[in-house]
Amino acid sequence: MSDIVLTIPHDIAQAAELEEHDFLVELAVRLYEQRRISMGKAREFARLDVIEFFRELGKRDISVDYTLEDLEMDSKAIEKYLKTHPVP
């Protein structure tokens, strides 16, 4: 499947008072809220770490469903982090 490219007209972005990253976060959070994508996919799309994503959900009073897919993605992220930041 190829990527979908979405163009947001400048006047819409200006009226919404949102920058590009803010649009990504809004879309990711809403798709997660509707359970159309997992938390891991939503975080990846929004380019947020776990804590930042939790904060965004908290701001919107959205509950968290932590799935097996989320756990697997977090495990991979931790492994990657530990390769570059070894624990003494």
Legacy VTK file of the C-alpha trace (Angstrom):
# vtk DataFile Version 3.0
C-alpha trace
ASCII
DATASET POLYDATA
POINTS 88 float
0.000 0.000 0.000
1.360 3.414 -0.879
1.416 6.456 1.376
-1.475 8.905 1.380
-0.463 12.511 0.944
-2.788 15.062 2.494
-2.526 18.736 1.669
-4.024 21.134 4.186
-4.748 24.580 2.770
-2.933 27.371 4.559
-6.184 29.168 5.463
-7.476 26.005 7.198
-4.228 25.574 9.136
-4.293 29.245 10.081
-7.949 29.127 11.168
-7.279 26.006 13.246
-4.133 27.620 14.671
-2.257 24.353 14.151
1.198 23.584 12.783
1.975 20.426 10.780
2.999 18.402 13.845
-0.158 19.476 15.686
-2.284 18.127 12.821
-0.424 14.814 13.004
-1.013 14.599 16.753
-4.706 15.474 16.419
-5.269 12.884 13.721
-3.310 10.188 15.567
-5.155 10.815 18.826
-8.566 10.757 17.150
-7.805 7.555 15.242
-6.604 5.965 18.489
-9.672 7.218 20.371
-11.875 5.523 17.778
-9.685 2.388 18.117
-8.990 2.476 14.385
-5.228 2.213 15.069
-3.214 0.930 18.005
-1.455 3.167 20.479
1.892 2.147 18.994
0.824 3.093 15.480
-0.697 6.345 16.724
2.509 7.272 18.571
4.579 6.400 15.524
2.365 8.508 13.261
2.390 11.468 15.664
6.147 11.099 16.250
5.660 11.032 20.020
7.184 8.870 22.719
4.994 6.997 25.204
4.961 9.755 27.831
4.183 12.496 25.317
1.361 10.433 23.823
-0.096 9.713 27.264
-0.056 13.454 27.968
-1.941 14.144 24.748
-4.532 11.510 25.663
-4.811 12.947 29.176
-5.414 16.467 27.839
-8.387 15.054 25.952
-9.595 12.705 28.718
-9.138 9.657 26.458
-8.737 6.262 28.118
-5.805 3.991 27.347
-6.068 0.467 25.920
-2.644 -1.161 25.963
-2.589 -4.012 23.438
-0.137 -6.805 22.693
0.927 -4.858 19.600
1.694 -1.857 21.822
3.795 -4.045 24.110
5.738 -5.467 21.169
6.431 -2.001 19.759
7.552 -0.734 23.166
9.812 -3.760 23.635
11.490 -3.070 20.292
11.914 0.594 21.189
13.494 -0.327 24.534
15.877 -2.779 22.854
16.902 -0.112 20.348
17.429 2.419 23.129
19.540 0.020 25.192
21.829 -0.643 22.219
22.785 3.034 22.166
22.505 3.641 25.939
23.941 0.570 27.691
23.096 0.070 31.332
26.270 -0.102 33.462
LINES 1 89
88 0 1 2 3 4 5 6 7 8 9 10 11 12 13 14 15 16 17 18 19 20 21 22 23 24 25 26 27 28 29 30 31 32 33 34 35 36 37 38 39 40 41 42 43 44 45 46 47 48 49 50 51 52 53 54 55 56 57 58 59 60 61 62 63 64 65 66 67 68 69 70 71 72 73 74 75 76 77 78 79 80 81 82 83 84 85 86 87
